[in-house]
Amino acid sequence: GSHDSFSYWVDEKSPVGPDQATAIKRLARISLVRRIMKKWSVTQNLTFKEQLEGGIRYFDLRVSSKPGEIGQEIYFIHGLFGIKVWDGLKEMNSFLEQHPKEVIFLDFNHFYAMDDSHHHFLINRIRSAFESKLCCVECVEYVTLLYMWEKKHQVLIFYHHPLYQEYPFLWPGNKMPAPWANTTNVHKLLQFLETTLGERSRYGTFHVSQAILTPRVKTIARHLVRGLKNTLVHRNLPMILNWVKEQKPGVMGVNIITSDFVELVDFAATVIALNDLLLEEDDSAT
């Protein structure tokens, strides 16, 4: 999976998003401030299509209306506005059309400046984009690849808002917990990932290990121009990747792992390779 999956492009010319504090919005009237914000808002370099081609199958999505804009269009957002959600969904569906055995998870986990009419608009966009590819809510353990292939389903949508109850193809957000370490310290991050993995099995859900470091205000202040990638990611990604290599998949192990700048190391290939351990278990059992 990728963290803030859509943030490969954000619009530094647009107003700052409603996910930001009032003080930041005031500061961001200065174009230089928006340029600096971009360096900290962008957490991926690859488009959706490129991420899919690189092996990413879980997408962490934050969305917002554009206050003051006529209509109900919804955009991806991370500090600054990204592309329209509709354009991203179409790009993903195009990939799925060409790869009918591939399955993706779309996790809509943050909503800003959206009332119920915005939500219904977005949900109808999701339905229009994927139609029969959408997998209705089911017991997590039943949703195997074989199950998906038999039903010709390719998309699981997780929707962290009460309106999920009105649509059978929206999975509740609590079926996709993604505990957040909120630290700049790689050792604290790895300890947190270990602890939350140990608690996973009791819930009967999917599970996201967020292998990401989060900048604090003082981190950004000290390294304004360097941005997230050069300040936190480059230096710590190798150690995070080593942790990934030591994991085992399955009920008691890792499920979905997300990272920033997924192309900087062999992140997706490393995570995918963990599945070979499941095959080895099957072989030894037979």
WOKA-V638186 format. One record per residue. N is the residue number from 1. RES is the residue in one letter. PSI is psi as a letter, one per 20 degrees, with the letter a starting at -180 (NA if undefined). Layout:
n->[N | N]
res->[RES | RES]
psi->[PSI | PSI]
This chain:
n->[1 | 2 | 3 | 4 | 5 | 6 | 7 | 8 | 9 | 10 | 11 | 12 | 13 | 14 | 15 | 16 | 17 | 18 | 19 | 20 | 21 | 22 | 23 | 24 | 25 | 26 | 27 | 28 | 29 | 30 | 31 | 32 | 33 | 34 | 35 | 36 | 37 | 38 | 39 | 40 | 41 | 42 | 43 | 44 | 45 | 46 | 47 | 48 | 49 | 50 | 51 | 52 | 53 | 54 | 55 | 56 | 57 | 58 | 59 | 60 | 61 | 62 | 63 | 64 | 65 | 66 | 67 | 68 | 69 | 70 | 71 | 72 | 73 | 74 | 75 | 76 | 77 | 78 | 79 | 80 | 81 | 82 | 83 | 84 | 85 | 86 | 87 | 88 | 89 | 90 | 91 | 92 | 93 | 94 | 95 | 96 | 97 | 98 | 99 | 100 | 101 | 102 | 103 | 104 | 105 | 106 | 107 | 108 | 109 | 110 | 111 | 112 | 113 | 114 | 115 | 116 | 117 | 118 | 119 | 120 | 121 | 122 | 123 | 124 | 125 | 126 | 127 | 128 | 129 | 130 | 131 | 132 | 133 | 134 | 135 | 136 | 137 | 138 | 139 | 140 | 141 | 142 | 143 | 144 | 145 | 146 | 147 | 148 | 149 | 150 | 151 | 152 | 153 | 154 | 155 | 156 | 157 | 158 | 159 | 160 | 161 | 162 | 163 | 164 | 165 | 166 | 167 | 168 | 169 | 170 | 171 | 172 | 173 | 174 | 175 | 176 | 177 | 178 | 179 | 180 | 181 | 182 | 183 | 184 | 185 | 186 | 187 | 188 | 189 | 190 | 191 | 192 | 193 | 194 | 195 | 196 | 197 | 198 | 199 | 200 | 201 | 202 | 203 | 204 | 205 | 206 | 207 | 208 | 209 | 210 | 211 | 212 | 213 | 214 | 215 | 216 | 217 | 218 | 219 | 220 | 221 | 222 | 223 | 224 | 225 | 226 | 227 | 228 | 229 | 230 | 231 | 232 | 233 | 234 | 235 | 236 | 237 | 238 | 239 | 240 | 241 | 242 | 243 | 244 | 245 | 246 | 247 | 248 | 249 | 250 | 251 | 252 | 253 | 254 | 255 | 256 | 257 | 258 | 259 | 260 | 261 | 262 | 263 | 264 | 265 | 266 | 267 | 268 | 269 | 270 | 271 | 272 | 273 | 274 | 275 | 276 | 277 | 278 | 279 | 280 | 281 | 282 | 283 | 284 | 285 | 286]
res->[G | S | H | D | S | F | S | Y | W | V | D | E | K | S | P | V | G | P | D | Q | A | T | A | I | K | R | L | A | R | I | S | L | V | R | R | I | M | K | K | W | S | V | T | Q | N | L | T | F | K | E | Q | L | E | G | G | I | R | Y | F | D | L | R | V | S | S | K | P | G | E | I | G | Q | E | I | Y | F | I | H | G | L | F | G | I | K | V | W | D | G | L | K | E | M | N | S | F | L | E | Q | H | P | K | E | V | I | F | L | D | F | N | H | F | Y | A | M | D | D | S | H | H | H | F | L | I | N | R | I | R | S | A | F | E | S | K | L | C | C | V | E | C | V | E | Y | V | T | L | L | Y | M | W | E | K | K | H | Q | V | L | I | F | Y | H | H | P | L | Y | Q | E | Y | P | F | L | W | P | G | N | K | M | P | A | P | W | A | N | T | T | N | V | H | K | L | L | Q | F | L | E | T | T | L | G | E | R | S | R | Y | G | T | F | H | V | S | Q | A | I | L | T | P | R | V | K | T | I | A | R | H | L | V | R | G | L | K | N | T | L | V | H | R | N | L | P | M | I | L | N | W | V | K | E | Q | K | P | G | V | M | G | V | N | I | I | T | S | D | F | V | E | L | V | D | F | A | A | T | V | I | A | L | N | D | L | L | L | E | E | D | D | S | A | T]
psi->[r | q | p | l | h | i | j | h | p | q | o | i | i | r | q | q | r | j | i | q | q | g | g | g | g | g | h | j | h | p | h | h | g | h | g | g | h | h | h | i | h | o | i | q | h | q | r | g | g | h | g | g | h | i | i | p | i | p | p | o | p | p | q | q | r | o | p | i | p | q | a | k | q | p | q | q | p | n | g | q | p | b | r | p | g | g | h | g | g | h | g | g | h | g | g | h | h | i | m | i | j | q | p | q | p | o | n | n | i | p | p | q | l | p | a | h | h | g | g | h | g | g | h | h | g | g | g | h | g | h | c | i | i | p | p | r | p | r | p | g | h | i | m | r | h | g | g | g | g | h | i | k | q | i | p | p | p | p | o | m | q | h | i | h | i | i | p | i | j | o | q | q | h | i | i | m | q | m | q | p | h | l | q | i | o | h | g | h | g | h | g | g | g | g | g | h | h | h | i | g | h | i | i | l | r | r | p | p | o | n | m | q | q | p | q | r | g | h | g | g | h | h | l | g | h | h | r | g | g | h | g | h | g | g | h | i | h | g | h | g | h | h | g | g | h | i | r | p | r | a | g | j | b | q | f | p | p | q | q | q | m | i | i | h | a | l | g | g | h | g | g | h | h | h | h | h | h | h | h | h | g | g | g | h | h | NA]
